[in-house]
C-alpha cells in the first residue's frame, strides 16, 4: 500500500513536464513575431548609423511616422484578409479592389464637388461610393464561393482581373485628376506637428505657418490616414474577438461542417466576410486618393502579396481556425520595418524580396510545426 501511494506522484511527474513543454512551445509560437520585430528594430538601430557614419539614424520620430504611413494600405488590405484566411479562404482581389475604389472615389468626389457640394460632404460621398462598390463586389464574389461552391482562389483571382479591367475602363487608362486642392489636407495633414529647437514646439491639429529650415525640420506625428487605420484596426479587433460574428468566423475555419451543424449560417457568413474584405480594401483605396489627390487604377496592384505576407507572418493559420488582428498589425510592421531598414542600408531591391520571402516561409513552418510538436508531445506524455 505504501508503494502504491509513493508511485502516484512519480507517474504524474512526466505528465506535468509534458504540459510545461507544450505550454512553452505554444507560447514561443505566439510571441515569435513580437520578438522578431524587436530584434529587427534593434538590428537597424545599430547598423544604420554604422553604415552612414552616424549621419542617419533609424529610430527617429520622422522615420517612425514614415513606417506607419507605409503600412496603412498593406494593413487595411490585410485586415479583411485576416477574417477570410481564418475561415481557410483567400481573397486575391483586394489589391485590384483598392485600385477600383481609388478610381470610383476620385470620380465621384470630383463630380459632386464640381456640382456645388462643399468639400467635406463631397469627400464623405466619395467614401460611400467606394464602400458601396466594394460591398457589391464582395457580395458577388462571396455568393459564387459560398453558394456555388467554386474555390475562393479561382473566384477572387478571376474577379481581380475583372476589377482591374473595370478600373482601367473607368479611368480611361490614366490617372483621375482634377480633384479639389483641399482634398490633399485630408490625406496628408497630421494630428500633431513637432519642430525641434528653441523656436519650435509641439502643435496640435493646426499645421504651423513656417518656412525655410523650420519646414524641413518639422515632423508630422500621427497623420490622419494612420489614425483612420488605427480606428479600423480597433473595430476589426473588437469584431473578431468580442462578437458572435468573430466566434462564427473561428468556428467555420476550425470545422465548417461542425459549424453548419451547430446552426451557424455558413453561406451567409462567408458572403459577409468577402464583403468585409472588399470594404477594408476600399478604405485603403479611398485614403490613397486623398493622399495623392488623384485616383489610380493600379495603386493597389503591387500590395496584394505584401498584405498576404503580413497576415501570414502575423500568425494567421492558412489551414483556418487561428489568427488575430494584432498579429496582422505586427506582421505589417515587420514588412514595413524590413523594407525601410534595408532601403536605409542601401540594400538593392531584389534582396528585399528575398528576405521577406524567407520570413514568410519561416512563419508558415512555425505555423505548421506548432501543432505537430504539440501532438507528438501529447502522444509521448
C-alpha positions as CSV (number, residue, x, y, z in Angstrom):
1,X,0.0,0.0,0.0
2,X,2.9,2.3,0.8
3,X,4.5,1.6,-2.6
4,X,1.2,2.4,-4.4
5,X,1.0,5.7,-2.5
6,X,4.5,6.7,-3.4
7,X,4.2,5.7,-7.0
8,X,1.3,8.2,-7.8
9,X,3.4,11.4,-7.8
10,X,6.1,9.7,-9.9
11,X,3.6,8.7,-12.6
12,X,2.2,12.2,-12.7
13,X,5.5,14.0,-12.9
14,X,6.3,13.2,-16.7
15,X,2.8,14.4,-17.5
16,X,3.4,17.7,-15.7
17,X,6.7,18.2,-17.5
18,X,5.0,17.4,-20.8
19,X,2.4,20.0,-20.1
20,X,5.1,22.6,-19.3
21,X,6.9,21.8,-22.6
22,X,3.7,22.1,-24.6
23,X,2.9,25.4,-23.0
24,X,6.4,26.6,-23.7
25,X,6.1,25.6,-27.4
26,X,2.7,27.3,-27.7
27,X,4.0,30.5,-26.0
28,X,7.0,30.7,-28.3
29,X,4.9,30.1,-31.4
30,X,2.7,33.0,-30.4
31,X,5.3,35.6,-29.4
32,X,8.0,34.9,-32.1
33,X,6.7,37.7,-34.3
34,X,6.9,40.2,-31.5
35,X,10.4,39.0,-30.7
36,X,11.4,39.1,-34.3
37,X,10.1,42.7,-34.7
38,X,12.1,43.8,-31.6
39,X,15.3,42.1,-33.0
40,X,14.7,43.8,-36.4
41,X,14.4,47.2,-34.8
42,X,17.5,46.7,-32.6
43,X,19.5,45.5,-35.7
44,X,18.6,48.5,-37.8
45,X,19.2,50.9,-34.8
46,X,22.7,49.6,-34.6
47,X,23.6,49.1,-38.3
48,X,22.0,52.1,-40.0
49,X,24.2,54.7,-38.1
50,X,27.3,52.5,-38.7
51,X,26.7,52.3,-42.4
52,X,26.2,56.0,-42.7
53,X,29.0,57.1,-40.3
54,X,26.4,58.4,-37.9
55,X,24.7,60.8,-40.3
56,X,21.5,58.8,-40.4
57,X,19.6,57.2,-37.6
58,X,16.8,54.6,-37.8
59,X,15.0,55.3,-34.6
60,X,13.7,58.9,-35.2
61,X,10.3,60.5,-35.0
62,X,10.2,61.1,-38.7
63,X,11.2,57.6,-39.7
64,X,8.7,56.1,-37.3
65,X,5.9,58.1,-38.9
66,X,7.1,57.1,-42.4
67,X,6.9,53.5,-41.3
68,X,3.4,54.0,-40.0
69,X,2.3,55.7,-43.2
70,X,3.9,52.8,-45.2
71,X,1.8,50.2,-43.5
72,X,-1.5,51.9,-43.8
73,X,-2.5,50.4,-47.2
74,X,-0.9,47.0,-46.6
75,X,-2.6,46.8,-43.1
76,X,-6.0,47.7,-44.4
77,X,-5.8,45.1,-47.2
78,X,-4.7,42.6,-44.6
79,X,-7.4,43.3,-42.0
80,X,-10.2,41.9,-44.2
81,X,-7.9,39.2,-45.5
82,X,-7.4,38.1,-41.9
83,X,-11.1,37.2,-41.5
84,X,-11.1,35.4,-44.8
85,X,-8.0,33.3,-44.2
86,X,-9.2,32.4,-40.7
87,X,-12.0,30.6,-42.5
88,X,-9.4,28.8,-44.6
89,X,-10.3,31.0,-47.6
90,X,-8.3,33.6,-49.6
91,X,-9.1,36.9,-51.4
92,X,-6.7,37.6,-54.3
93,X,-8.7,40.5,-55.5
94,X,-8.1,43.0,-52.6
95,X,-5.3,44.9,-54.5
96,X,-7.4,45.4,-57.5
97,X,-10.4,46.3,-55.3
98,X,-8.2,49.0,-53.7
99,X,-7.4,50.4,-57.2
100,X,-11.1,50.4,-58.3
101,X,-12.1,52.1,-55.1
102,X,-9.5,54.8,-55.7
103,X,-10.8,55.4,-59.2
104,X,-14.5,55.4,-58.1
105,X,-14.0,57.7,-55.1
106,X,-12.0,60.1,-57.2
107,X,-14.5,60.3,-59.9
108,X,-17.5,60.7,-57.6
109,X,-15.7,63.2,-55.4
110,X,-14.8,65.3,-58.4
111,X,-18.2,65.2,-59.9
112,X,-20.2,66.1,-56.7
113,X,-17.7,68.9,-55.8
114,X,-18.0,70.3,-59.3
115,X,-21.8,70.2,-58.9
116,X,-21.5,72.6,-55.9
117,X,-21.3,70.2,-53.0
118,X,-19.0,71.5,-50.2
119,X,-15.6,69.7,-49.8
120,X,-16.2,67.7,-46.7
121,X,-19.6,66.3,-47.8
122,X,-18.1,65.6,-51.2
123,X,-15.3,63.6,-49.5
124,X,-17.8,61.6,-47.5
125,X,-19.8,60.9,-50.6
126,X,-16.7,59.6,-52.3
127,X,-16.0,57.3,-49.4
128,X,-19.6,56.0,-49.5
129,X,-19.3,55.3,-53.3
130,X,-16.1,53.3,-52.7
131,X,-17.7,51.3,-49.9
132,X,-20.9,50.6,-52.0
133,X,-18.8,49.4,-54.9
134,X,-16.8,47.1,-52.5
135,X,-20.0,45.8,-50.9
136,X,-21.3,44.8,-54.4
137,X,-18.1,43.2,-55.4
138,X,-17.8,41.3,-52.1
139,X,-21.4,40.1,-52.3
140,X,-21.0,38.8,-55.9
141,X,-17.7,37.0,-55.2
142,X,-18.9,35.7,-51.8
143,X,-22.1,34.4,-53.3
144,X,-20.2,32.4,-56.0
145,X,-17.9,31.0,-53.4
146,X,-20.5,30.1,-50.8
147,X,-23.5,29.1,-52.8
148,X,-21.9,27.7,-56.0
149,X,-19.0,26.2,-54.1
150,X,-16.4,27.5,-56.5
151,X,-12.9,27.7,-54.8
152,X,-12.1,31.1,-53.4
153,X,-8.7,31.0,-55.2
154,X,-10.4,30.8,-58.6
155,X,-13.2,33.3,-57.9
156,X,-11.0,36.0,-56.4
157,X,-8.2,35.5,-59.0
158,X,-10.6,35.9,-61.9
159,X,-12.5,38.6,-60.0
160,X,-9.3,40.5,-59.6
161,X,-8.7,40.6,-63.3
162,X,-12.3,41.9,-63.8
163,X,-11.8,44.6,-61.3
164,X,-8.6,45.7,-62.9
165,X,-10.2,46.0,-66.3
166,X,-13.1,47.9,-64.9
167,X,-10.8,50.3,-63.1
168,X,-8.8,50.9,-66.3
169,X,-12.0,51.5,-68.2
170,X,-13.5,53.9,-65.7
171,X,-10.2,55.9,-65.6
172,X,-9.7,55.9,-69.4
173,X,-6.4,54.1,-68.6
174,X,-5.0,57.1,-66.9
175,X,-4.9,58.8,-63.5
176,X,-8.1,60.5,-62.4
177,X,-7.1,64.1,-61.7
178,X,-8.9,67.4,-61.2
179,X,-9.8,66.9,-57.6
180,X,-10.2,70.0,-55.4
181,X,-6.9,71.1,-53.8
182,X,-8.3,70.8,-50.3
183,X,-8.5,67.0,-50.6
184,X,-4.8,66.8,-50.1
185,X,-5.1,68.0,-46.5
186,X,-7.3,65.1,-45.5
187,X,-4.7,62.6,-46.7
188,X,-1.5,64.3,-45.7
189,X,-2.0,66.5,-42.6
190,X,-1.5,65.2,-39.1
191,X,-2.8,65.3,-35.6
192,X,0.4,66.9,-34.3
193,X,3.5,68.7,-35.6
194,X,6.8,69.0,-33.9
195,X,9.6,71.5,-34.6
196,X,12.8,70.9,-32.6
197,X,14.8,73.8,-31.2
198,X,14.1,76.9,-29.2
199,X,12.0,78.4,-32.0
200,X,9.9,75.3,-32.4
201,X,7.5,73.3,-30.3
202,X,4.6,70.8,-30.4
203,X,1.5,71.9,-32.3
204,X,-1.9,70.2,-32.2
205,X,-4.3,69.9,-35.1
206,X,-3.2,73.1,-37.0
207,X,-0.1,73.0,-39.1
208,X,2.2,75.8,-38.1
209,X,2.8,78.5,-40.7
210,X,6.6,78.3,-41.0
211,X,9.1,78.3,-43.9
212,X,12.7,77.6,-44.8
213,X,14.7,75.5,-42.5
214,X,11.8,75.1,-40.0
215,X,9.7,73.4,-42.6
216,X,12.5,70.9,-43.3
217,X,12.9,70.1,-39.6
218,X,9.2,69.8,-38.9
219,X,8.0,66.3,-38.1
220,X,4.4,65.2,-38.7
221,X,3.1,63.0,-35.9
222,X,0.1,60.7,-36.4
223,X,-1.0,61.6,-39.9
224,X,-4.8,61.3,-40.5
225,X,-4.5,58.1,-42.6
226,X,-2.7,56.4,-39.7
227,X,-5.4,57.5,-37.3
228,X,-8.2,56.2,-39.6
229,X,-6.3,52.9,-40.0
230,X,-5.9,52.6,-36.2
231,X,-9.7,53.1,-35.8
232,X,-10.4,50.4,-38.3
233,X,-7.9,48.1,-36.5
234,X,-9.8,48.6,-33.2
235,X,-13.1,47.9,-34.8
236,X,-11.9,44.8,-36.6
237,X,-10.2,43.5,-33.4
238,X,-13.5,44.0,-31.5
239,X,-15.5,42.3,-34.2
240,X,-13.2,39.3,-34.3
241,X,-12.7,38.8,-30.6
242,X,-15.8,40.2,-28.8
243,X,-18.8,39.4,-31.1
244,X,-20.7,36.4,-32.3
245,X,-19.5,37.3,-35.8
246,X,-15.9,36.7,-34.8
247,X,-16.8,33.4,-33.0
248,X,-18.6,32.2,-36.1
249,X,-15.5,33.1,-38.2
250,X,-13.3,30.9,-36.0
251,X,-15.8,28.1,-35.9
252,X,-16.1,28.0,-39.7
253,X,-12.3,27.9,-40.0
254,X,-12.0,25.2,-37.4
255,X,-14.6,22.9,-38.9
256,X,-17.1,24.1,-41.5
257,X,-19.2,21.0,-41.3
258,X,-19.4,21.2,-37.5
259,X,-20.2,24.9,-37.7
260,X,-23.1,24.2,-40.1
261,X,-24.5,21.5,-37.7
262,X,-24.2,24.0,-34.9
263,X,-26.7,26.2,-36.6
264,X,-24.2,28.8,-38.0
265,X,-25.4,30.3,-41.3
266,X,-22.1,29.4,-43.1
267,X,-23.0,30.6,-46.6
268,X,-24.3,33.9,-45.4
269,X,-21.3,34.4,-43.1
270,X,-18.9,33.7,-45.9
271,X,-20.6,36.3,-48.1
272,X,-20.3,38.8,-45.4
273,X,-16.6,38.1,-44.9
274,X,-15.9,38.8,-48.6
275,X,-17.9,42.0,-48.4
276,X,-15.8,42.9,-45.3
277,X,-12.6,42.1,-47.1
278,X,-13.5,44.2,-50.1
279,X,-14.6,47.1,-47.8
280,X,-11.3,47.4,-46.0
281,X,-9.6,47.4,-49.3
282,X,-11.9,50.2,-50.4
283,X,-10.9,52.3,-47.4
284,X,-7.3,51.8,-48.5
285,X,-8.1,53.0,-52.0
286,X,-10.0,56.0,-50.7
287,X,-7.1,57.0,-48.4
288,X,-4.7,56.7,-51.4
289,X,-7.0,59.1,-53.4
290,X,-6.9,61.6,-50.5
291,X,-3.1,61.3,-50.1
292,X,-2.1,61.7,-53.7
293,X,-5.1,63.9,-54.8
294,X,-5.8,61.5,-57.6
295,X,-7.4,58.2,-58.4
296,X,-5.1,55.4,-59.7
297,X,-6.3,52.2,-61.4
298,X,-3.0,50.5,-60.4
299,X,-2.3,51.8,-57.0
300,X,-3.2,48.6,-55.2
301,X,-1.8,46.0,-57.6
302,X,1.7,45.6,-56.1
303,X,0.3,45.5,-52.5
304,X,-1.6,42.1,-52.6
305,X,1.4,39.9,-51.8
306,X,2.6,42.3,-49.0
307,X,-0.8,42.1,-47.4
308,X,-0.9,38.3,-47.5
309,X,2.7,38.3,-46.2
310,X,1.6,40.5,-43.2
311,X,-1.3,38.2,-42.4
312,X,0.8,35.0,-42.6
313,X,3.8,36.5,-40.6
314,X,1.3,37.7,-38.0
315,X,0.3,34.1,-37.3
316,X,-3.0,33.6,-39.1
317,X,-3.2,29.9,-40.0
318,X,-3.6,29.0,-43.6
319,X,-5.5,25.9,-42.5
320,X,-8.0,28.2,-40.8
321,X,-9.3,28.5,-37.3
322,X,-6.5,30.6,-35.8
323,X,-5.2,34.2,-36.1
324,X,-5.7,37.6,-34.7
325,X,-5.9,41.3,-35.8
326,X,-3.0,42.3,-33.6
327,X,-0.9,39.6,-35.3
328,X,-1.7,41.1,-38.7
329,X,-0.6,44.5,-37.3
330,X,2.7,43.0,-36.1
331,X,3.1,41.3,-39.5
332,X,2.6,44.6,-41.4
333,X,5.1,46.3,-39.1
334,X,7.7,43.6,-39.8
335,X,7.3,44.0,-43.5
336,X,7.5,47.8,-43.3
337,X,10.5,47.8,-40.9
338,X,12.3,45.3,-43.0
339,X,11.7,47.3,-46.2
340,X,12.6,50.7,-44.6
341,X,15.7,49.4,-42.9
342,X,17.0,47.7,-45.9
343,X,16.5,50.8,-48.0
344,X,18.3,52.9,-45.4
345,X,21.2,50.3,-45.6
346,X,21.2,50.8,-49.4
347,X,20.4,47.2,-50.0
348,X,19.3,46.5,-53.5
349,X,15.5,45.9,-54.1
350,X,15.8,42.3,-55.1
351,X,17.3,41.4,-51.7
352,X,14.3,42.9,-50.0
353,X,12.0,40.5,-51.8
354,X,14.3,37.6,-50.9
355,X,14.4,38.5,-47.2
356,X,10.6,39.0,-47.0
357,X,10.1,35.7,-48.8
358,X,12.3,33.9,-46.3
359,X,10.5,35.4,-43.4
360,X,7.1,34.2,-44.9
361,X,8.4,30.7,-45.3
362,X,9.7,30.7,-41.7
363,X,6.3,31.9,-40.5
364,X,4.5,29.1,-42.3
365,X,6.9,26.5,-41.0
366,X,6.3,27.7,-37.5
367,X,2.6,27.6,-38.0
368,X,2.6,24.1,-39.3
369,X,5.2,22.7,-36.9
370,X,3.4,24.0,-33.8
371,X,0.6,21.5,-33.9
372,X,2.9,18.7,-35.0
373,X,5.2,19.3,-32.0
374,X,2.4,19.6,-29.5
375,X,0.7,16.4,-30.8
376,X,3.9,14.5,-30.6
377,X,4.4,15.7,-27.0
378,X,0.9,14.6,-26.1
379,X,1.4,11.2,-27.6
380,X,4.7,10.8,-25.7
381,X,3.4,12.1,-22.4
